Amino acid sequence: MYYPPVDVEKENPRFYWLCPECYKLRIEKLEWWMKEGYYYFRDIGTTATLEQLGFKDLDEYMKSLD
């Protein structure tokens, strides 16, 4: 549920409300991603580890964007 209500087909909400149970699940997933070394790469719109993308470290990834 998004709050305030928006038409997600026209525009993705910048802020939204989650019920407490959904919030807890999101936080658990985020903590797991952090523990496993996952990053969100906005330029390519994916969540992955550096190893999955074929990079040794973040500096190597950042250089690839230039």
N, C-alpha and C positions, 0 to 999 in steps of 0.2 A: 504494500500500500504506500502510495506516495502522498506526502503532505507538504505543502499544499498540493491539491490535485492538479495534474498536468496531463496533456495529451502526449504520451511518450512517442507516438508515431511522428509528431511534428517537432518535438524538442525534448532531449533528455533533461531530466531535472538536475539542477546543480546541488540541491539539498533535498533530502527526503527523510521521512520518519520510519523507523523500524520498531516493531513490537519488541518487548524485552527478550523473548525467546529467540527471535531472528537476530537480534543484536548479539546475543551470546554466541550463536552459531557463527556469525561473521567474525567475531573476535577470535574464536577458537581456530577458524580457518586462517586468519591473518597470523596468529601466533605460530601455527604449523608452517606456513609459508616462510616466515622469518627464520624459524629454526632450520628449515631445509635449504635456505639460501635462495628463495625465489624473489624475483623483482618484477615490477610492472613496468614494461617498456612502452611508453606512450606513443613513440614514433611508429612502432609497428603494431601497437594495440594487442599485446599479448603478455601473459604472465608466465615466466619461465626462469630457470636457473641459467647462470652464465654458461655452464657446461653444456646445457641443452642447446644453447645458441652457438656454441663453438668458440667462446672467449675464455681467456684465462682470468681476467679481472675487469673491473669497471672501466679502468683507464683504456684498455684495449677496445672495449665497446664504444666508449666516447670518441676515440680516434676514428673508429669506423664511420661515425656520423658526419665527419668533415668531408 
